[in-house]
Amino acid sequence: MLYIHDFAGPVPRVSEQLPQWQAFFFENASRPLWYDHPFDIRGNAQFVLLIARGNGVIALYDRKERALVRTFETLPDGDLLRSAYLSADQRFIVQENSDGGFHIHDVMNGQLRLSGRIVDDEVAIWTEDYRFDATADAANLIDLAFAGRSRQYSLDRFAATRRIDGLLQAVLYEGPAVNVPSMQIPPDIAGSITLAGDQIEAAIDVVSGSVTTLSVFQDGVLTDIVPREGSLDGLRVPRLPGARWVSIVATNAQGLASNAQSADLGPSENDRPSQALIVAVNTYNDSEIPSLDFALRDGGRFGEALAEAGNEVTYLGNLNASVEAIRDAVATLAGGLTPGEQGILYFAGHGVQDPSGALYLATSETRLDDLPGTALAFDEISRLLAETEGRITILLDTCHSGAAGQGTFATMDDVVRGLSEVPSNLTILAASKSGELSWEGSEFGGGVFTYALLSVISSDREEHDLDRNGRIEASELVQGVRSIVAAASGDRQTPWLMSSRMVGDYAVF
């Protein structure tokens, strides 16, 4: 027996006024009813959500009508149900599952409108016909499986035909209809990649599907697009000076991309040292901007490690890190790189934002009441970096304890968003995820993020060179830094990588 009583209204005077809704079930019922297990309750002024996790059921009770208005008994992946939420406009119910998945249901007709998943704080949503939208790297992290195929396919491989910007608004709030072609499976390829002198040679076999073009990525950067003309056995393209990793992707007429075939080309006679720009700011003249303890020290330690490894380092700290000096140094770094060369931009300090949401890099002279005149806009940094012909790795440590996300102070998501609209030759490794702080302490000699960087590229380098090729690839850097930071911070800080449209791996250090 189930009774629902609502004591928010008039006090009942007689017993008949007490029950507002009731139901009965018996042990010999033909099927279990959703309320034969304990359930959670979440409500507002009009509705009450009843969440029966043991049964995988969500029910919606209308307090004004005194009745159940909707029961969702056939939820997708209902056995994984963790909780449910009503949207602010009370038109949709969000089903949260224990595996990071979620589903959005329409209250009026009970229809499933959108599904999605959260992986490493990245979010993707999709419709039943797999139109999708996603945050920066979510489409690389979430895979689709097809009957009869052993391989899984990441969402980003369907972007050419099925990615719809603003999908949530269009689906939930009746935006313009978007027509997409029928669902197709991307091509699969296999083959070999070798080096002949200064030429990359590839023999590619099409395992399934059709192929119209081959795209070649060197150290993660797109360098060649080759139309298919007959056999794919004789692909030859020049190797970029110093390029170590090469990946080849096949594309069909609909723009769907295959799996990547990758190879390590080994050391190059044209290997050149990286050019690095270190910007670190500890002290701020504006009393509203809290000074930091270790940013300057972190920048110095990291710069010394790069210089000892033979890299060219420019260091700007505190008052030397003026808006003009940083702008000129970023322009010099970006403009001085040729194809195949690498640059490193390291920043430790505060990121700030104005009331409109525009993002700035704070310097010692920055005043919060005049950000355009005293701080460097991230939009300007992005424009300078977008002009480079080389590859640039950005290392950001901007969200420090006591400031991150508080009004003027930008979160790491804000800062990365300010730098993300650039070509595939930009990679950002941020010290922490959204909502997390960048921890620091004397036991680490400064910030945990820089402590981890130095461990991976210097003091414990052999341990983190997983493929034993003498270089630290981007994948090895991220894996090593994440594990060290997680252990040192008690899992309270998680570095994350934003690699805009990058394919394959590349050697960083």
N, C-alpha and C positions, 0 to 999 in steps of 0.2 A: 504494500500500500504506500502511495506517495501523496503527501499533502504539500501544497505551497501556500504559505501564509505571508502576507505583506503587512507589516506593522507600521509602515510609514504614513498610512492614511488615518481616517477616524478610528478611534478605539472601538472595537466591537462590543456591543451591549448584550447580545445573546449568542448562543453557540452556533446558530445557523449563519451568523455573520462572519464567523471565524475562518472557515476554509474558503479560499479563493479559487483553488483548482485542486482537483484530486483525481487519482487514477488507481486502479487495482490490478494486480496480477496474481496468478496462482501457480503452484509448483508444476501443474500439468499443462501449462500453457504450451502452445505449439512451437513457440520460439522464445528465447530470452528477450525481455524488454530492456531498453537502454538504461532504465533507472534501477536495475537490480544489482548495481554496484555503487560504491561511494562515488560522488562526483563533486567537482569544485563549482563555486558560484562566483560570478563577477557581474556587476550591474551598474546602472546609472538611473537617472530620474524616470526613464520610460521603460527600459528593457532590463531583463536579467538573463545572462548567459549561464546555462547549465552544461558543464563540461564533464562528460563521463569517460574518463580515460580508459577504464577497464573494458568498456564496450566500444570505444572508438566512435562516440556519438556526441554531437553538439546540439543543444536545444535552445530555442529563444522564446522567452516568456514576456508577453506584453503586460506591463503593470496596469495600464489604463483599461485594456480590454479584459484583463483577468483571464488570459488564455495563452496556451502555447500557440505561437503563430508559425513556427517553423521548426522542424526536426530534421537534422542531417544525419541519417543513419547509414549511409553508404559513402563515407568519406574516403577520398584517395589516401592510401597508406594509413587508414584509420588506426591500425594497430600501433602506430608510432605517435599517436596524438599525445601532445604534452600540455597544450593550453589553447585558448582561443581569445580573441579580442574583437570588440565592436569598433568600427571606424568612427571618427569624430562626427561624421554626418549621419551615422546610424544606417547607412545603406549597405554596408558590407561586413561580413565576418571573416576575420583572418584566422585560419587554422595553423597553429604552430606545431611542428613535429620534432621529435627528439633527434633526428638525423640532420638538422639544419634546414630541412625543407619546409615550405609553407604553401598554403593554398588560400585564395580569396574567393569567397562565395557571395552571391547576390541574395540579400535578405528577401526581396520581393518575390523572386521566382525560384530561389534555391539553386540556381545554376552556378557551376564552377566558371569563374571568369578568368582567373590567372593562377599560375603556379610559379614557384620560384625556389631558390636555394641560397643560403648564406654559407660561404666558405672563406675562412681567413678574413672575416669582416668585409668580403666582397660579395655583392648581391647581383643575381641575375633573375629575371622574370620571363615567363613565356606563356603563350596561349596553347590550346590543344593542337593547333596546326604548326606549332613551333616557330611562330614569329617571336622574336625575343628582343630584350634590351638588357644592358648590363653596365655595371660600374667598371672602372679602369681595367682590372685584370680578371674579373669574374669569368668572362667568356673563355679564358684560357684554362680555368680551373674546373669547369663543369663539363662533363662528357655525356654524349648520347650513345645508346647502344641500339643496334638494329638486328632483327631476327635473321639468323643465317650468317651473320658476320661476327667473327671473333674480335675484330678490332673495334675500339670505341673512338668516337669522334668528338673533339672539343667543340663547344658552341661557336667559337670564333671562326671555324672553318665554314660556317654557313652564313657568315656576316654579309656576303655580297648579295644574297637573295632574301634573307629573313630577318636581318637586324632592323628594327624600327625605333628610331629615336622618339622618346615621349610615348612609348607603348602604354604605360600605365594610365596616363591621362586619356589616351585615345580609346582604350578598352573600357575603363570604368566610367568615364564621364562623356561618352558618346562623341569622341573626336571624329575627324574625317575618316571614312573607311579606307583601309589600306589593302590593296590587292597584292598578293604574292604568288609566285608560281608554285606548282605542286612540289611536294617535298621530294628531293633527290639526294642520293648518297654521293659524297665526294669521291673522286678517283683514289685508287691506291697504287703506289709505285714501290719498286725495289730497285736495287742496282748497286753500283760501285763508283767511288770517287777517288781519283788518284792525281798525283802531281807529276807533270812532265816539264822540267825546267821551270819557267815562269808561267806555265799554262796549267789550268785546272781542266782535267779530262773526266768525263762522266759517261757511264753506260747505264741508261735508265730503262727498266722494264715496266710496262703498264700492267699491273696485276688485275685491275678491274676498272671499269668506267672508261671515259674518253678524256683525252688531253689535248688542249689547244696551245698552251704556252708552258714554258719552264721558267721559274724565277730562281735566281742564284743570290744567296745571301752570304756575305763574307764578314765574319765577326759580328753576325746579327744584323748587318746593314744590307739592304737591297742594292745590288750592284749591276745586275743584268736581267733583262727579260727577253727570252729567246722564243720566237714562235716555233711551234712544232712543224717540221717539214719532213714527213716520212719517218724514218727510223730515228730513235732517240739515243743510238749507240755512240754517236760522234760529237757530243757536246764538248766544246772547248771555249773557255773564257780566260782572260788574263787574271793572274793572281794579284790582288792589291799588295803593295809593299808592306811587309810586316803582318799580313793577315794570317791567322792561325786556323780558325774554324770556318768551314764552308758547309752550307746547307742548301739543298735543292728541293723546291716545292713545285708540283704540277697543278695546273688550273684547267678546269673545263670551260666550255662555252658559257655556262651560267655564272662563272666566277667562283665556283666552289673549289677549295684548295685541298690538296692531298696531304698525307703525312709527309714529314720532312725526312729526306735522306741526308745524313750528316757525316762529316769526317774531320779528324784533326790532321792538318797538313804538316804539322811539325814545325820546328824553328825555321825562321827565314833569315837569309843573309841580310835582309833589309830591315831587321828588327830595330826599332828606334825607341829611345827612352820616352816615357810619358811626360807630358807637360802638366803640372799641377798648380792650381790656385787654391790657397788656404786662406779663408776669411774667418776670424774668430773675434768675438766681441764679449768682453766681461763686464765692462762698466758703462753706465748710461747716465748722462747728465740730467735727464728728466727724472725727477723723483718719483713719477708715476710708473716708471719702467724699472722693475727690480733688477739689480745687478746680479751677476752669476759668479760662482766660485771657481769653475774649472774650464770654462770655454776656451780661454786663452791658453791654458796649459795643454788642453786636448789638441788644439790646433798646432801648437809647437811640437808636441810629441809625434803627431801624425806626419807633419812636414819633415821632421828629422828622419823618420823611418823611410819616407819616400826618397829623400836626398841620399841617404846611405845606400839605397838600392840603385842609384845612378840616375834617378829622374830629375827633371828640371823643375824647381819649386819656387813659386812666388808666394810670399807670406805677407798678409795684411792683418794687423791686430789692433784693436781698440782705436785710438785716434788716427792711426795710419789707415784704418779701414773707413775712409770717408766715402760718401756717395760717389764723388768724382773718381776716386782711386779704384773703387770696386767696379764701377762702370767701365773704366778704361781697361782694367785688368781682364774682365770678362770678355770684352771686345777683342783684346789681344790674344787671349787663349783661343776663342772661337775662330778668329780670322787666321791664326797661325797654323792651324791643323790642315793637313792635306789628306786625301783619301788613304785610309790604312793607318793613319796616326791616331793616337789616343790622348785625351785630356781628362783630368780629374778636377772636379770642383767640390771642395769641402767647405761646409759652412756650419759653425757652431755659434748660436746666439738666439735672439728673439725674432720671430716673425710676427708682424702686427697687421691689422686691417682697419680701414676707415669705416664710417657708418654705412657706406654703400656696399661694403664687402670687398673692396679692392685691397690687394695684398701687397705688403712692403717688407723689405729686409731692413731691420732696425740697425742703426749705427750708434756710436757713442754720442753723436750730436743730434740724434733724432728727437723731435718734440711731438708728442701725441696730438697737439693742437695744430700741427702743420706737417702732416705726413708727406704730402706731395713735394714740399720744399726741403724736407730734412731726411727723408728715407728713400731707398731705392725700390721702385715698383717691380714686382715679380714679372709683370707683363713685359717690362723693358728687358729684363734678364732673358726671358723666353725668346723675345725677338732677336736678341744678339746670338743666343745659342742656336737658333733655328737656321742661321746662315752658315754654320760651320760645315766643312766637307769631311771632317774626321768624326770619330766617335767620342762622346763625352759621358763619363760616369759621374753622377752627382751624389754626394753623401751628405745627408741633412740631419742635423741634430738641433732641432729648433723648439721642441716642446718641453720646457723644463718645469720642475716641481714648483707649484705656487703661482704659475702664470698661465699655463696652456689652456686655451679655450675660454678664458675669463674676459668677456667683453671685447676689448681691443686686441687681445693676444690670440694669435691664430693657432688652430689645431694643426696637427701634421697633415690631416686630410686637406685643410685649406691651403697649406703651403704646396703640397704636391699638385693640387688642382691648378694652382697658379703656374705650374711649370709643365703640365702634362700635354698641352696641345702643341707638340713638336714632332719632328720626324722620328723614324725608327732608330736613329743613331744616338738617341738620348736614353739613358737608363738612370733611374732614381732609386737609391737605397735609403729609405727613411728609418730613423732610429726607433720609431714606435708607431703603433697603429692609432687610429682615431680613438679618443677617450683615454689613452694611456699617457703616462709621463715618461720623460727621459731621466733615468736615475743616475745619480753620481755620488761618489764617496771617496774619502781618502784611501780606503782599502783597495780601491781600483786605480789609484793615482789620478782620478778624474772621473769623467763620464763612463758609464758601463758600455755605451756604444763604441766609443773610441778604444776602450780597453779590449773589446772583442775584435775590432778591426786590426789592432796591432798584434793580437795573438794569432789571427789567421794569416796575415801577410808577413809576419816577422818572427816572433818568438816561438810559435808552434807551427810554423809553415808546413813542415813535412807531414804533420798529422792531418792537415786540411787539404793537402794536394792529393786528392783521392785517386786520380788517374795516373799519378806519378810521372807527369810529363814536365815537371819543373815550373809550371805556371799555375796561378790561382785563377780559375775561370769564374765567371759571374755566378754560376750555379753553386760552385764550391764556396765562394765568398758568402753568399746568402745563407747557405746551410750552416756553415761554421759560425757566422756571427749570430744567427738566430739561436743556436743551441747554447752558446756561451752567455748571451744576454738573458735568455730564459732562466738558465741556472743561477746566474748572479742576481737577478731581480726577483727570484721566486715566482717566475711566470707572470710578473706584473708588467713586463715590457716585452714587446714582440716586434723586432724590425721587419719591414716588408719592402718588397721590390715592386716598382712600377716600370715595366718595360714596354713602352709604347710601340706596338706593332713589330716587335723584334722577333725574329725567327732564328732558332739555334742558340749556340753558346758563344762566348768569346773570352779570351784571356785578359784579365784586368791587371794583375800584378805579377 
